[in-house]
Amino acid sequence: MTTEATKLIIGNWKMHKTSEEASTFIQTLSSCFSSPPKYSEAWLAVPFTAIAKAAEAAAHSSFPIRIGAQNMHDAEEGAYTGEISARMLKEAGASFVVLGHSERRRLFFESDEWIHRKVVRAIESGLRVILCVGEDKGEREAGKTEEVLQRQLLTALQGFSEEIQHVLIAYEPVWVIGKTAPAPPEMIEKEHLVLRKIVQAEWNNTLAKKIKIVYGGSVNSDNAKTILEEADVDGLLIGGASLSLESFSAILQGK
Ligand code: PGA
């Protein structure tokens, strides 16, 4: 768990913004603040083509902005037309990668086992991992949320020990992604505790306390503050509202 000021504000731009747009966004974001924002570290998962320019702009920012990718292949290199490797992402300037996003699982048929192989490669390559887990509507209604979280988390992280410190868990209930309202704060807090208990049971109490768990799903500048007030929420993973300077800077400022 994290203290208030170190909660992480992470943007997931999905398939939005060219490299020029990314660079302008980051330069303007950095000039919005005369002193560091309340949440003093921002992470942005940008399209592959924008990583290099975004990283260049972030290097000149007045407060820390980390740049990362939204996916990668698990192989070191090879005949995988259209894919990208961890080494390529690092060279371009990425310091982290989002893995297991529900859009990757659902639209691109990524299995828990494949996500596991990607996590292994990312960590070996020195990238931090944001591992997304979350139940869909049917799973929640069938009372299977805990089972789904357990399966997704334990399969993705099987075989790891202390290295799971390099993994940030993003709890993203699929049924609230891209909607108008997030999951209720008490539900978010409850599922974060469930995730911490899984880490405690499978690894140990120290890691369960240390590992960061962020929430994602319809976060915007009107609801971010309430969610961040939950003790077990170490930050936010924000899709739509991270595309606008106005809302992303308001969230960073803790408004
Ligand atoms: P959203 O997306 O904030 O637009 O709901 C979150 C995500 O998919 O990571």
Boltz pocket constraint, residues with backbone or C-beta under 6 A from the ligand:
constraints:
  - pocket:
      binder: B
      contacts: [[A, 12], [A, 172], [A, 176], [A, 177], [A, 178], [A, 179], [A, 216], [A, 217], [A, 218], [A, 219], [A, 237], [A, 238], [A, 239], [A, 240], [A, 241]]
      max_distance: 6.0
